[in-house]
Amino acid sequence: MVFWRFLLLLIMFFLAGCAETVVRPIAKYNLSDRAEFYQLKKWSFDGRLALFDGKESWSASIEWTHSDGKDELKLSGP
């Protein structure tokens, strides 16, 4: 009986690993018409920044979260 429960649990983990997240393509938005973006109540942006100046270069991670009229911007790097 324990074997069958373990097998069922294992199958559930494998099926959950095949789940997909629907992402809307950016092409749907016309960036010249920003009214739709200004109406968003909650959003976040995660990415990386790279700066170059002649022989030197720097990189950083950026996390920008907007919710309830509050913005939080985190920059991290070396």
HTML snippet that shows the backbone in 3Dmol.js (N, CA, C, O; Angstrom):
<script src="https://3Dmol.org/build/3Dmol-min.js"></script>
<div id="view" style="width:600px;height:400px;position:relative"></div>
<script>
const pdb = `
ATOM      1  N   MET A   1       0.821  -1.192   0.000  1.00  0.00           N
ATOM      2  CA  MET A   1       0.000   0.000   0.000  1.00  0.00           C
ATOM      3  C   MET A   1       0.865   1.257   0.000  1.00  0.00           C
ATOM      4  O   MET A   1       0.543   2.236  -0.673  1.00  0.00           O
ATOM      5  N   VAL A   2       1.964   1.229   0.754  1.00  0.00           N
ATOM      6  CA  VAL A   2       2.859   2.381   0.820  1.00  0.00           C
ATOM      7  C   VAL A   2       3.499   2.624  -0.546  1.00  0.00           C
ATOM      8  O   VAL A   2       3.710   3.770  -0.943  1.00  0.00           O
ATOM      9  N   PHE A   3       3.805   1.547  -1.259  1.00  0.00           N
ATOM     10  CA  PHE A   3       4.407   1.675  -2.583  1.00  0.00           C
ATOM     11  C   PHE A   3       3.492   2.435  -3.530  1.00  0.00           C
ATOM     12  O   PHE A   3       3.956   3.301  -4.271  1.00  0.00           O
ATOM     13  N   TRP A   4       2.196   2.127  -3.517  1.00  0.00           N
ATOM     14  CA  TRP A   4       1.251   2.779  -4.431  1.00  0.00           C
ATOM     15  C   TRP A   4       1.081   4.254  -4.093  1.00  0.00           C
ATOM     16  O   TRP A   4       0.934   5.083  -4.991  1.00  0.00           O
ATOM     17  N   ARG A   5       1.099   4.582  -2.827  1.00  0.00           N
ATOM     18  CA  ARG A   5       1.003   5.999  -2.439  1.00  0.00           C
ATOM     19  C   ARG A   5       2.248   6.758  -2.889  1.00  0.00           C
ATOM     20  O   ARG A   5       2.161   7.884  -3.380  1.00  0.00           O
ATOM     21  N   PHE A   6       3.404   6.128  -2.715  1.00  0.00           N
ATOM     22  CA  PHE A   6       4.645   6.751  -3.158  1.00  0.00           C
ATOM     23  C   PHE A   6       4.637   6.935  -4.676  1.00  0.00           C
ATOM     24  O   PHE A   6       5.043   7.983  -5.179  1.00  0.00           O
ATOM     25  N   LEU A   7       4.180   5.927  -5.395  1.00  0.00           N
ATOM     26  CA  LEU A   7       4.113   6.008  -6.854  1.00  0.00           C
ATOM     27  C   LEU A   7       3.157   7.115  -7.295  1.00  0.00           C
ATOM     28  O   LEU A   7       3.467   7.859  -8.226  1.00  0.00           O
ATOM     29  N   LEU A   8       2.015   7.234  -6.650  1.00  0.00           N
ATOM     30  CA  LEU A   8       1.057   8.282  -6.970  1.00  0.00           C
ATOM     31  C   LEU A   8       1.650   9.663  -6.688  1.00  0.00           C
ATOM     32  O   LEU A   8       1.478  10.585  -7.485  1.00  0.00           O
ATOM     33  N   LEU A   9       2.330   9.806  -5.585  1.00  0.00           N
ATOM     34  CA  LEU A   9       2.975  11.071  -5.242  1.00  0.00           C
ATOM     35  C   LEU A   9       4.050  11.421  -6.268  1.00  0.00           C
ATOM     36  O   LEU A   9       4.165  12.576  -6.677  1.00  0.00           O
ATOM     37  N   LEU A  10       4.828  10.442  -6.678  1.00  0.00           N
ATOM     38  CA  LEU A  10       5.869  10.653  -7.672  1.00  0.00           C
ATOM     39  C   LEU A  10       5.274  11.091  -9.012  1.00  0.00           C
ATOM     40  O   LEU A  10       5.808  11.992  -9.659  1.00  0.00           O
ATOM     41  N   ILE A  11       4.196  10.475  -9.422  1.00  0.00           N
ATOM     42  CA  ILE A  11       3.522  10.851 -10.670  1.00  0.00           C
ATOM     43  C   ILE A  11       2.985  12.275 -10.582  1.00  0.00           C
ATOM     44  O   ILE A  11       3.066  13.026 -11.554  1.00  0.00           O
ATOM     45  N   MET A  12       2.440  12.652  -9.434  1.00  0.00           N
ATOM     46  CA  MET A  12       1.922  14.010  -9.265  1.00  0.00           C
ATOM     47  C   MET A  12       3.041  15.035  -9.391  1.00  0.00           C
ATOM     48  O   MET A  12       2.838  16.090  -9.992  1.00  0.00           O
ATOM     49  N   PHE A  13       4.223  14.749  -8.836  1.00  0.00           N
ATOM     50  CA  PHE A  13       5.358  15.660  -8.962  1.00  0.00           C
ATOM     51  C   PHE A  13       5.785  15.813 -10.414  1.00  0.00           C
ATOM     52  O   PHE A  13       6.090  16.920 -10.859  1.00  0.00           O
ATOM     53  N   PHE A  14       5.809  14.713 -11.154  1.00  0.00           N
ATOM     54  CA  PHE A  14       6.190  14.795 -12.560  1.00  0.00           C
ATOM     55  C   PHE A  14       5.167  15.588 -13.368  1.00  0.00           C
ATOM     56  O   PHE A  14       5.547  16.367 -14.242  1.00  0.00           O
ATOM     57  N   LEU A  15       3.889  15.407 -13.096  1.00  0.00           N
ATOM     58  CA  LEU A  15       2.861  16.155 -13.818  1.00  0.00           C
ATOM     59  C   LEU A  15       2.915  17.637 -13.484  1.00  0.00           C
ATOM     60  O   LEU A  15       2.690  18.477 -14.355  1.00  0.00           O
ATOM     61  N   ALA A  16       3.208  17.963 -12.249  1.00  0.00           N
ATOM     62  CA  ALA A  16       3.317  19.376 -11.869  1.00  0.00           C
ATOM     63  C   ALA A  16       4.513  20.017 -12.559  1.00  0.00           C
ATOM     64  O   ALA A  16       4.478  21.212 -12.850  1.00  0.00           O
ATOM     65  N   GLY A  17       5.540  19.279 -12.820  1.00  0.00           N
ATOM     66  CA  GLY A  17       6.712  19.807 -13.507  1.00  0.00           C
ATOM     67  C   GLY A  17       6.438  20.138 -14.958  1.00  0.00           C
ATOM     68  O   GLY A  17       7.203  20.883 -15.571  1.00  0.00           O
ATOM     69  N   CYS A  18       5.371  19.606 -15.521  1.00  0.00           N
ATOM     70  CA  CYS A  18       5.019  19.871 -16.914  1.00  0.00           C
ATOM     71  C   CYS A  18       4.046  21.041 -17.056  1.00  0.00           C
ATOM     72  O   CYS A  18       3.641  21.369 -18.171  1.00  0.00           O
ATOM     73  N   ALA A  19       3.670  21.665 -15.960  1.00  0.00           N
ATOM     74  CA  ALA A  19       2.725  22.774 -16.013  1.00  0.00           C
ATOM     75  C   ALA A  19       3.344  23.967 -16.720  1.00  0.00           C
ATOM     76  O   ALA A  19       4.554  24.182 -16.647  1.00  0.00           O
ATOM     77  N   GLU A  20       2.507  24.748 -17.410  1.00  0.00           N
ATOM     78  CA  GLU A  20       2.975  25.907 -18.141  1.00  0.00           C
ATOM     79  C   GLU A  20       2.332  27.173 -17.597  1.00  0.00           C
ATOM     80  O   GLU A  20       1.231  27.139 -17.047  1.00  0.00           O
ATOM     81  N   THR A  21       3.026  28.276 -17.755  1.00  0.00           N
ATOM     82  CA  THR A  21       2.493  29.575 -17.394  1.00  0.00           C
ATOM     83  C   THR A  21       2.218  30.339 -18.675  1.00  0.00           C
ATOM     84  O   THR A  21       3.074  30.406 -19.558  1.00  0.00           O
ATOM     85  N   VAL A  22       1.038  30.913 -18.781  1.00  0.00           N
ATOM     86  CA  VAL A  22       0.678  31.674 -19.969  1.00  0.00           C
ATOM     87  C   VAL A  22       1.275  33.073 -19.854  1.00  0.00           C
ATOM     88  O   VAL A  22       1.052  33.774 -18.867  1.00  0.00           O
ATOM     89  N   VAL A  23       2.026  33.465 -20.859  1.00  0.00           N
ATOM     90  CA  VAL A  23       2.648  34.787 -20.895  1.00  0.00           C
ATOM     91  C   VAL A  23       2.118  35.519 -22.115  1.00  0.00           C
ATOM     92  O   VAL A  23       2.186  35.014 -23.235  1.00  0.00           O
ATOM     93  N   ARG A  24       1.583  36.730 -21.884  1.00  0.00           N
ATOM     94  CA  ARG A  24       1.093  37.504 -23.006  1.00  0.00           C
ATOM     95  C   ARG A  24       2.267  38.128 -23.742  1.00  0.00           C
ATOM     96  O   ARG A  24       3.141  38.720 -23.109  1.00  0.00           O
ATOM     97  N   PRO A  25       2.307  38.010 -25.051  1.00  0.00           N
ATOM     98  CA  PRO A  25       3.420  38.594 -25.799  1.00  0.00           C
ATOM     99  C   PRO A  25       3.363  40.118 -25.763  1.00  0.00           C
ATOM    100  O   PRO A  25       2.281  40.705 -25.751  1.00  0.00           O
ATOM    101  N   ILE A  26       4.521  40.748 -25.745  1.00  0.00           N
ATOM    102  CA  ILE A  26       4.603  42.204 -25.676  1.00  0.00           C
ATOM    103  C   ILE A  26       4.058  42.840 -26.952  1.00  0.00           C
ATOM    104  O   ILE A  26       3.651  44.002 -26.936  1.00  0.00           O
ATOM    105  N   ALA A  27       4.044  42.099 -28.050  1.00  0.00           N
ATOM    106  CA  ALA A  27       3.551  42.650 -29.313  1.00  0.00           C
ATOM    107  C   ALA A  27       2.087  43.072 -29.215  1.00  0.00           C
ATOM    108  O   ALA A  27       1.621  43.871 -30.028  1.00  0.00           O
ATOM    109  N   LYS A  28       1.357  42.547 -28.231  1.00  0.00           N
ATOM    110  CA  LYS A  28      -0.047  42.912 -28.060  1.00  0.00           C
ATOM    111  C   LYS A  28      -0.191  44.377 -27.674  1.00  0.00           C
ATOM    112  O   LYS A  28      -1.209  45.001 -27.974  1.00  0.00           O
ATOM    113  N   TYR A  29       0.817  44.928 -27.015  1.00  0.00           N
ATOM    114  CA  TYR A  29       0.741  46.290 -26.509  1.00  0.00           C
ATOM    115  C   TYR A  29       1.354  47.267 -27.498  1.00  0.00           C
ATOM    116  O   TYR A  29       2.408  47.009 -28.079  1.00  0.00           O
ATOM    117  N   ASN A  30       0.692  48.365 -27.673  1.00  0.00           N
ATOM    118  CA  ASN A  30       1.229  49.461 -28.465  1.00  0.00           C
ATOM    119  C   ASN A  30       1.841  50.444 -27.476  1.00  0.00           C
ATOM    120  O   ASN A  30       1.114  51.120 -26.748  1.00  0.00           O
ATOM    121  N   LEU A  31       3.149  50.529 -27.442  1.00  0.00           N
ATOM    122  CA  LEU A  31       3.812  51.341 -26.437  1.00  0.00           C
ATOM    123  C   LEU A  31       3.536  52.830 -26.594  1.00  0.00           C
ATOM    124  O   LEU A  31       3.755  53.597 -25.656  1.00  0.00           O
ATOM    125  N   SER A  32       3.060  53.253 -27.762  1.00  0.00           N
ATOM    126  CA  SER A  32       2.734  54.664 -27.920  1.00  0.00           C
ATOM    127  C   SER A  32       1.434  55.011 -27.200  1.00  0.00           C
ATOM    128  O   SER A  32       1.202  56.177 -26.878  1.00  0.00           O
ATOM    129  N   ASP A  33       0.590  54.023 -26.946  1.00  0.00           N
ATOM    130  CA  ASP A  33      -0.648  54.238 -26.190  1.00  0.00           C
ATOM    131  C   ASP A  33      -0.430  53.673 -24.790  1.00  0.00           C
ATOM    132  O   ASP A  33      -0.693  52.494 -24.553  1.00  0.00           O
ATOM    133  N   ARG A  34       0.044  54.495 -23.867  1.00  0.00           N
ATOM    134  CA  ARG A  34       0.448  54.040 -22.544  1.00  0.00           C
ATOM    135  C   ARG A  34      -0.683  54.041 -21.532  1.00  0.00           C
ATOM    136  O   ARG A  34      -0.448  53.694 -20.375  1.00  0.00           O
ATOM    137  N   ALA A  35      -1.880  54.409 -21.906  1.00  0.00           N
ATOM    138  CA  ALA A  35      -2.990  54.506 -20.956  1.00  0.00           C
ATOM    139  C   ALA A  35      -3.241  53.178 -20.250  1.00  0.00           C
ATOM    140  O   ALA A  35      -3.529  53.160 -19.054  1.00  0.00           O
ATOM    141  N   GLU A  36      -3.135  52.070 -20.974  1.00  0.00           N
ATOM    142  CA  GLU A  36      -3.366  50.754 -20.370  1.00  0.00           C
ATOM    143  C   GLU A  36      -2.319  50.454 -19.295  1.00  0.00           C
ATOM    144  O   GLU A  36      -2.638  49.858 -18.266  1.00  0.00           O
ATOM    145  N   PHE A  37      -1.069  50.868 -19.533  1.00  0.00           N
ATOM    146  CA  PHE A  37      -0.020  50.640 -18.548  1.00  0.00           C
ATOM    147  C   PHE A  37      -0.220  51.493 -17.307  1.00  0.00           C
ATOM    148  O   PHE A  37       0.045  51.028 -16.198  1.00  0.00           O
ATOM    149  N   TYR A  38      -0.676  52.717 -17.462  1.00  0.00           N
ATOM    150  CA  TYR A  38      -0.882  53.602 -16.320  1.00  0.00           C
ATOM    151  C   TYR A  38      -2.022  53.122 -15.420  1.00  0.00           C
ATOM    152  O   TYR A  38      -2.073  53.490 -14.247  1.00  0.00           O
ATOM    153  N   GLN A  39      -2.928  52.313 -15.947  1.00  0.00           N
ATOM    154  CA  GLN A  39      -4.046  51.803 -15.158  1.00  0.00           C
ATOM    155  C   GLN A  39      -3.688  50.553 -14.360  1.00  0.00           C
ATOM    156  O   GLN A  39      -4.474  50.120 -13.518  1.00  0.00           O
ATOM    157  N   LEU A  40      -2.532  49.973 -14.603  1.00  0.00           N
ATOM    158  CA  LEU A  40      -2.124  48.787 -13.851  1.00  0.00           C
ATOM    159  C   LEU A  40      -1.928  49.150 -12.389  1.00  0.00           C
ATOM    160  O   LEU A  40      -1.261  50.136 -12.076  1.00  0.00           O
ATOM    161  N   LYS A  41      -2.504  48.365 -11.497  1.00  0.00           N
ATOM    162  CA  LYS A  41      -2.405  48.629 -10.057  1.00  0.00           C
ATOM    163  C   LYS A  41      -1.180  47.972  -9.428  1.00  0.00           C
ATOM    164  O   LYS A  41      -0.624  48.483  -8.456  1.00  0.00           O
ATOM    165  N   LYS A  42      -0.764  46.840  -9.986  1.00  0.00           N
ATOM    166  CA  LYS A  42       0.354  46.100  -9.401  1.00  0.00           C
ATOM    167  C   LYS A  42       1.178  45.485 -10.527  1.00  0.00           C
ATOM    168  O   LYS A  42       0.637  44.838 -11.424  1.00  0.00           O
ATOM    169  N   TRP A  43       2.493  45.693 -10.470  1.00  0.00           N
ATOM    170  CA  TRP A  43       3.371  45.100 -11.462  1.00  0.00           C
ATOM    171  C   TRP A  43       4.784  45.016 -10.889  1.00  0.00           C
ATOM    172  O   TRP A  43       5.103  45.643  -9.879  1.00  0.00           O
ATOM    173  N   SER A  44       5.617  44.229 -11.558  1.00  0.00           N
ATOM    174  CA  SER A  44       7.010  44.110 -11.122  1.00  0.00           C
ATOM    175  C   SER A  44       7.901  43.924 -12.338  1.00  0.00           C
ATOM    176  O   SER A  44       7.465  43.467 -13.395  1.00  0.00           O
ATOM    177  N   PHE A  45       9.149  44.288 -12.159  1.00  0.00           N
ATOM    178  CA  PHE A  45      10.155  44.184 -13.204  1.00  0.00           C
ATOM    179  C   PHE A  45      11.423  43.628 -12.574  1.00  0.00           C
ATOM    180  O   PHE A  45      11.898  44.157 -11.569  1.00  0.00           O
ATOM    181  N   ASP A  46      11.968  42.580 -13.145  1.00  0.00           N
ATOM    182  CA  ASP A  46      13.230  41.996 -12.696  1.00  0.00           C
ATOM    183  C   ASP A  46      14.169  41.934 -13.891  1.00  0.00           C
ATOM    184  O   ASP A  46      13.768  41.535 -14.984  1.00  0.00           O
ATOM    185  N   GLY A  47      15.408  42.327 -13.682  1.00  0.00           N
ATOM    186  CA  GLY A  47      16.346  42.269 -14.790  1.00  0.00           C
ATOM    187  C   GLY A  47      17.772  42.543 -14.348  1.00  0.00           C
ATOM    188  O   GLY A  47      18.080  42.568 -13.156  1.00  0.00           O
ATOM    189  N   ARG A  48      18.632  42.746 -15.329  1.00  0.00           N
ATOM    190  CA  ARG A  48      20.038  43.026 -15.068  1.00  0.00           C
ATOM    191  C   ARG A  48      20.428  44.275 -15.824  1.00  0.00           C
ATOM    192  O   ARG A  48      19.909  44.558 -16.904  1.00  0.00           O
ATOM    193  N   LEU A  49      21.347  45.016 -15.242  1.00  0.00           N
ATOM    194  CA  LEU A  49      21.882  46.219 -15.861  1.00  0.00           C
ATOM    195  C   LEU A  49      23.360  46.007 -16.138  1.00  0.00           C
ATOM    196  O   LEU A  49      24.050  45.319 -15.386  1.00  0.00           O
ATOM    197  N   ALA A  50      23.839  46.599 -17.220  1.00  0.00           N
ATOM    198  CA  ALA A  50      25.269  46.558 -17.525  1.00  0.00           C
ATOM    199  C   ALA A  50      25.693  47.955 -17.946  1.00  0.00           C
ATOM    200  O   ALA A  50      25.045  48.582 -18.784  1.00  0.00           O
ATOM    201  N   LEU A  51      26.781  48.441 -17.365  1.00  0.00           N
ATOM    202  CA  LEU A  51      27.328  49.753 -17.681  1.00  0.00           C
ATOM    203  C   LEU A  51      28.755  49.584 -18.183  1.00  0.00           C
ATOM    204  O   LEU A  51      29.539  48.831 -17.605  1.00  0.00           O
ATOM    205  N   PHE A  52      29.083  50.279 -19.250  1.00  0.00           N
ATOM    206  CA  PHE A  52      30.419  50.203 -19.821  1.00  0.00           C
ATOM    207  C   PHE A  52      30.979  51.615 -19.959  1.00  0.00           C
ATOM    208  O   PHE A  52      30.274  52.528 -20.388  1.00  0.00           O
ATOM    209  N   ASP A  53      32.236  51.791 -19.598  1.00  0.00           N
ATOM    210  CA  ASP A  53      32.904  53.082 -19.731  1.00  0.00           C
ATOM    211  C   ASP A  53      34.357  52.831 -20.117  1.00  0.00           C
ATOM    212  O   ASP A  53      35.221  52.667 -19.255  1.00  0.00           O
ATOM    213  N   GLY A  54      34.608  52.803 -21.389  1.00  0.00           N
ATOM    214  CA  GLY A  54      35.979  52.561 -21.847  1.00  0.00           C
ATOM    215  C   GLY A  54      36.470  51.191 -21.441  1.00  0.00           C
ATOM    216  O   GLY A  54      35.991  50.179 -21.952  1.00  0.00           O
ATOM    217  N   LYS A  55      37.427  51.149 -20.522  1.00  0.00           N
ATOM    218  CA  LYS A  55      38.017  49.888 -20.088  1.00  0.00           C
ATOM    219  C   LYS A  55      37.268  49.248 -18.930  1.00  0.00           C
ATOM    220  O   LYS A  55      37.475  48.070 -18.640  1.00  0.00           O
ATOM    221  N   GLU A  56      36.411  49.993 -18.272  1.00  0.00           N
ATOM    222  CA  GLU A  56      35.708  49.478 -17.087  1.00  0.00           C
ATOM    223  C   GLU A  56      34.272  49.091 -17.434  1.00  0.00           C
ATOM    224  O   GLU A  56      33.660  49.638 -18.352  1.00  0.00           O
ATOM    225  N   SER A  57      33.762  48.134 -16.671  1.00  0.00           N
ATOM    226  CA  SER A  57      32.357  47.742 -16.826  1.00  0.00           C
ATOM    227  C   SER A  57      31.801  47.319 -15.474  1.00  0.00           C
ATOM    228  O   SER A  57      32.535  46.823 -14.619  1.00  0.00           O
ATOM    229  N   TRP A  58      30.516  47.517 -15.287  1.00  0.00           N
ATOM    230  CA  TRP A  58      29.834  47.160 -14.056  1.00  0.00           C
ATOM    231  C   TRP A  58      28.527  46.469 -14.411  1.00  0.00           C
ATOM    232  O   TRP A  58      27.957  46.702 -15.477  1.00  0.00           O
ATOM    233  N   SER A  59      28.063  45.625 -13.515  1.00  0.00           N
ATOM    234  CA  SER A  59      26.766  44.977 -13.710  1.00  0.00           C
ATOM    235  C   SER A  59      26.012  44.989 -12.382  1.00  0.00           C
ATOM    236  O   SER A  59      26.609  45.040 -11.307  1.00  0.00           O
ATOM    237  N   ALA A  60      24.708  44.942 -12.484  1.00  0.00           N
ATOM    238  CA  ALA A  60      23.859  44.945 -11.289  1.00  0.00           C
ATOM    239  C   ALA A  60      22.545  44.256 -11.612  1.00  0.00           C
ATOM    240  O   ALA A  60      22.141  44.164 -12.771  1.00  0.00           O
ATOM    241  N   SER A  61      21.895  43.780 -10.580  1.00  0.00           N
ATOM    242  CA  SER A  61      20.539  43.237 -10.709  1.00  0.00           C
ATOM    243  C   SER A  61      19.560  44.312 -10.279  1.00  0.00           C
ATOM    244  O   SER A  61      19.866  45.123  -9.405  1.00  0.00           O
ATOM    245  N   ILE A  62      18.391  44.322 -10.887  1.00  0.00           N
ATOM    246  CA  ILE A  62      17.373  45.305 -10.547  1.00  0.00           C
ATOM    247  C   ILE A  62      16.053  44.591 -10.301  1.00  0.00           C
ATOM    248  O   ILE A  62      15.671  43.696 -11.055  1.00  0.00           O
ATOM    249  N   GLU A  63      15.361  44.992  -9.245  1.00  0.00           N
ATOM    250  CA  GLU A  63      14.012  44.522  -8.937  1.00  0.00           C
ATOM    251  C   GLU A  63      13.166  45.757  -8.670  1.00  0.00           C
ATOM    252  O   GLU A  63      13.461  46.530  -7.759  1.00  0.00           O
ATOM    253  N   TRP A  64      12.116  45.945  -9.459  1.00  0.00           N
ATOM    254  CA  TRP A  64      11.246  47.105  -9.314  1.00  0.00           C
ATOM    255  C   TRP A  64       9.837  46.574  -9.119  1.00  0.00           C
ATOM    256  O   TRP A  64       9.308  45.876  -9.985  1.00  0.00           O
ATOM    257  N   THR A  65       9.229  46.897  -7.993  1.00  0.00           N
ATOM    258  CA  THR A  65       7.881  46.450  -7.672  1.00  0.00           C
ATOM    259  C   THR A  65       6.998  47.661  -7.416  1.00  0.00           C
ATOM    260  O   THR A  65       7.376  48.571  -6.679  1.00  0.00           O
ATOM    261  N   HIS A  66       5.826  47.665  -8.026  1.00  0.00           N
ATOM    262  CA  HIS A  66       4.857  48.743  -7.834  1.00  0.00           C
ATOM    263  C   HIS A  66       3.558  48.123  -7.333  1.00  0.00           C
ATOM    264  O   HIS A  66       3.025  47.206  -7.958  1.00  0.00           O
ATOM    265  N   SER A  67       3.051  48.615  -6.216  1.00  0.00           N
ATOM    266  CA  SER A  67       1.757  48.156  -5.712  1.00  0.00           C
ATOM    267  C   SER A  67       1.200  49.203  -4.757  1.00  0.00           C
ATOM    268  O   SER A  67       1.944  49.813  -3.989  1.00  0.00           O
ATOM    269  N   ASP A  68      -0.089  49.403  -4.807  1.00  0.00           N
ATOM    270  CA  ASP A  68      -0.789  50.330  -3.918  1.00  0.00           C
ATOM    271  C   ASP A  68      -0.140  51.714  -3.887  1.00  0.00           C
ATOM    272  O   ASP A  68       0.012  52.304  -2.817  1.00  0.00           O
ATOM    273  N   GLY A  69       0.239  52.228  -5.044  1.00  0.00           N
ATOM    274  CA  GLY A  69       0.824  53.555  -5.114  1.00  0.00           C
ATOM    275  C   GLY A  69       2.208  53.657  -4.522  1.00  0.00           C
ATOM    276  O   GLY A  69       2.705  54.764  -4.310  1.00  0.00           O
ATOM    277  N   LYS A  70       2.851  52.526  -4.246  1.00  0.00           N
ATOM    278  CA  LYS A  70       4.186  52.506  -3.640  1.00  0.00           C
ATOM    279  C   LYS A  70       5.141  51.788  -4.590  1.00  0.00           C
ATOM    280  O   LYS A  70       4.828  50.723  -5.121  1.00  0.00           O
ATOM    281  N   ASP A  71       6.299  52.387  -4.790  1.00  0.00           N
ATOM    282  CA  ASP A  71       7.330  51.764  -5.616  1.00  0.00           C
ATOM    283  C   ASP A  71       8.513  51.367  -4.750  1.00  0.00           C
ATOM    284  O   ASP A  71       8.933  52.106  -3.859  1.00  0.00           O
ATOM    285  N   GLU A  72       9.036  50.187  -5.031  1.00  0.00           N
ATOM    286  CA  GLU A  72      10.222  49.705  -4.341  1.00  0.00           C
ATOM    287  C   GLU A  72      11.233  49.302  -5.392  1.00  0.00           C
ATOM    288  O   GLU A  72      10.949  48.454  -6.238  1.00  0.00           O
ATOM    289  N   LEU A  73      12.410  49.900  -5.346  1.00  0.00           N
ATOM    290  CA  LEU A  73      13.457  49.655  -6.319  1.00  0.00           C
ATOM    291  C   LEU A  73      14.688  49.125  -5.599  1.00  0.00           C
ATOM    292  O   LEU A  73      15.226  49.786  -4.711  1.00  0.00           O
ATOM    293  N   LYS A  74      15.135  47.932  -5.981  1.00  0.00           N
ATOM    294  CA  LYS A  74      16.313  47.322  -5.374  1.00  0.00           C
ATOM    295  C   LYS A  74      17.375  47.132  -6.436  1.00  0.00           C
ATOM    296  O   LYS A  74      17.128  46.515  -7.472  1.00  0.00           O
ATOM    297  N   LEU A  75      18.548  47.661  -6.177  1.00  0.00           N
ATOM    298  CA  LEU A  75      19.714  47.437  -7.024  1.00  0.00           C
ATOM    299  C   LEU A  75      20.737  46.661  -6.219  1.00  0.00           C
ATOM    300  O   LEU A  75      21.008  46.993  -5.065  1.00  0.00           O
ATOM    301  N   SER A  76      21.303  45.635  -6.818  1.00  0.00           N
ATOM    302  CA  SER A  76      22.319  44.870  -6.102  1.00  0.00           C
ATOM    303  C   SER A  76      23.402  44.459  -7.079  1.00  0.00           C
ATOM    304  O   SER A  76      23.137  44.184  -8.249  1.00  0.00           O
ATOM    305  N   GLY A  77      24.615  44.424  -6.585  1.00  0.00           N
ATOM    306  CA  GLY A  77      25.750  44.055  -7.406  1.00  0.00           C
ATOM    307  C   GLY A  77      27.009  44.050  -6.568  1.00  0.00           C
ATOM    308  O   GLY A  77      26.964  44.214  -5.349  1.00  0.00           O
ATOM    309  N   PRO A  78      28.127  43.861  -7.234  1.00  0.00           N
ATOM    310  CA  PRO A  78      29.393  43.804  -6.496  1.00  0.00           C
ATOM    311  C   PRO A  78      29.764  45.150  -5.896  1.00  0.00           C
ATOM    312  O   PRO A  78      30.801  45.270  -5.244  1.00  0.00           O
TER     313      PRO A  78
END
`;
const viewer = $3Dmol.createViewer("view");
viewer.addModel(pdb, "pdb");
viewer.setStyle({}, {cartoon: {color: "spectrum"}});
viewer.zoomTo();
viewer.render();
</script>
